[in-house]
Amino acid sequence: MSDEADQKVSPRLRAKLDDAGSEQDVEVVVALAPPELPTEGSRGQKIAVAKQRFERDVASMSERITSSGGKIIDTAWINSTIHTRLRAEQVDDLATDDHVVALDLPAKLEAED
C-alpha cells in the first residue's frame, strides 16, 4: 500500500486492524471527498445538488463494499461519510480509492454530566 493510502487509515483503526484477523469484521467510517457545490442557486438548490452528488458517490462505493462481503450500515450526506461493516482485509483496499479521504472507527458519543 502506498504512503498516501496508508495515511488515510487513522491510528485508532490501524491498531484495531493489527489486533484483528484479516477475516474479522470491523465497523469503519469511510469519509469521502466532499462533492463540489454549484456557485449559483438558492441554498436549498445547493443542498439538493450536494445530496444528489453524495448519493451518486455512495452508489459507486456501495458496490465496491458489498461486492467484497461488506455491509452499508448508514450514510450521512452532511459530512460525506459511510458507516460500514467490512472484513479487516478490505480496509487497505478502500484506502487506495481516490474518492476516499479517511477511514476511521466510529466515534462513541457520550453525554456530559
C-alpha positions in Angstrom: 0.0 0.0 0.0 1.3 3.5 -0.8 2.1 6.0 1.9 -0.8 8.2 0.7 -3.3 5.3 1.1 -1.8 4.4 4.5 -2.2 7.9 5.8 -6.0 7.7 5.2 -6.3 5.0 7.9 -6.5 6.5 11.3 -4.1 5.3 14.0 -7.1 4.0 16.1 -8.3 2.0 13.1 -4.8 0.7 12.3 -4.4 -0.5 15.9 -7.8 -2.3 15.6 -6.7 -3.9 12.3 -3.4 -5.0 13.8 -5.3 -6.9 16.5 -8.0 -8.3 14.2 -7.6 -11.2 11.9 -8.0 -10.4 8.2 -11.4 -12.2 8.1 -12.7 -10.4 11.2 -15.5 -7.9 10.6 -14.8 -4.3 11.8 -17.0 -1.2 11.8 -15.4 1.6 9.7 -16.5 5.1 8.9 -15.5 5.9 5.3 -15.1 9.6 4.7 -15.5 10.6 1.0 -14.2 13.7 -0.7 -17.0 16.3 -0.3 -18.9 16.9 -3.5 -18.3 20.2 -5.4 -21.2 22.6 -4.8 -22.6 24.8 -7.5 -21.8 28.5 -7.1 -25.2 29.6 -8.2 -28.7 28.8 -6.9 -30.5 29.1 -3.7 -29.3 27.4 -0.5 -32.0 24.7 -0.9 -30.9 24.1 -4.5 -27.3 23.8 -3.5 -28.2 21.3 -0.7 -30.2 19.2 -3.2 -27.3 19.1 -5.5 -24.9 18.1 -2.7 -27.3 15.3 -1.6 -27.6 14.1 -5.2 -23.9 14.0 -5.8 -23.3 12.3 -2.5 -25.8 9.6 -3.3 -24.1 9.0 -6.7 -20.7 8.6 -4.9 -22.3 6.3 -2.3 -23.8 4.1 -5.0 -20.4 3.6 -6.5 -18.7 3.0 -3.2 -21.5 0.7 -2.0 -21.0 -1.6 -4.9 -17.3 -1.9 -4.1 -18.0 -2.5 -0.4 -20.8 -5.0 -0.8 -19.2 -7.0 -3.6 -16.5 -7.9 -1.2 -18.9 -9.0 1.5 -19.2 -5.7 3.4 -22.4 -4.0 4.5 -23.5 -0.4 4.5 -24.9 0.5 7.9 -25.7 4.1 7.4 -24.7 7.2 5.3 -24.5 10.9 6.1 -24.6 13.4 3.3 -23.9 16.3 5.5 -20.3 15.2 6.2 -19.9 12.8 3.2 -19.5 9.6 5.3 -20.5 6.0 5.0 -20.7 3.8 8.2 -19.8 0.2 7.1 -19.1 -3.2 8.5 -16.5 -5.0 6.5 -13.7 -7.5 6.7 -10.5 -6.1 8.1 -8.7 -7.1 4.9 -11.0 -4.7 2.9 -9.8 -1.6 4.7 -6.4 -1.2 2.9 -8.2 -1.8 -0.4 -10.6 1.0 0.3 -7.8 3.3 1.3 -6.5 3.2 -2.3 -9.7 4.6 -3.7 -9.3 8.3 -4.9 -12.8 9.2 -3.5 -11.9 8.1 0.0 -10.2 10.8 2.1 -10.1 9.0 5.5 -11.0 5.7 7.3 -11.7 5.6 11.0 -13.5 3.7 13.7 -17.0 5.1 14.6 -16.9 7.6 17.4 -18.8 6.9 20.5 -20.8 9.9 21.7 -21.3 10.3 25.4 -23.5 12.8 27.3 -21.7 15.3 29.6 -22.6 15.2 33.3 
